[in-house]
Amino acid sequence: MSEEQKENGKEPAANTPEKPEAGASTQPAEKAPAAEAAPPPPPPAGEFGKALEGAGIPVSHLGPDAEGIERIDIAPADLLRAGEFLRDQSQFDLLLSCSGIDWKDRLESVYHLYSTKTHKTLAIKVTAVDEHSPSLMPVWPAADWHERESYDLLGIKYDGHPNLTRILMPIDWLGHPLRKDYKVNDPRLVWNER
């Protein structure tokens, strides 16, 4: 601070806030939009996804789930070939489950496989095409009741399944009760009054 400023009791201009001009807006100036964030890196390829790719079976790597289980997405056309490879080459000798999912715009099946020899688990996702998906029963007979349940509750039609009939709902039930198109007062839910 200069001697003159000390005598006048004024602070240097650099330290004094500027006063807005008359009629000027006191709103802060709009900031320029930030650059878009880079997309996240693709999930790492897992052991079994790499093995399938090495055998000429295309997969999409989904990365591990919260428990560290490898997840892969397989096209319906490659599902049976992938299942046979995983059973014969990767020693997945047990199908634990098949769960159906309705995402409103698509139906999916998720299979969980287990190897009793290596104690490893793998999750396979397959998206149905026009509500159709190949059955994995020719590869793992345990798929029988699991696929029937997904058919019964969600309407996924497993092509090649030898007995794709209802397993939980009455034979004359209308529709599939876990589909997202069911409403609270849907007339299809009043089975016992028909």
GIJOKA-V455624 format. One record per run of one state. SS is the DSSP state (2 for helix, 1 for strand, 0 for the rest). FROM is the first residue (numbers start at 1). LEN is the number of residues. If there is no record, write none. Layout:
ss=<SS,SS>
from=<FROM,FROM>
len=<LEN,LEN>
//
This chain:
ss=<0,2,0,2,0,2,0,1,0,1,0,2,0,1,0,1,0,1,0,1,0,1,0,2,0,1,0,2,0,2,0>
from=<1,3,9,13,16,47,55,60,65,70,74,76,89,94,103,107,115,121,128,129,130,132,135,143,155,157,160,187,190,191,194>
len=<2,6,4,3,31,8,5,5,5,4,2,13,5,9,4,8,6,7,1,1,2,3,8,12,2,3,27,3,1,3,1>
//
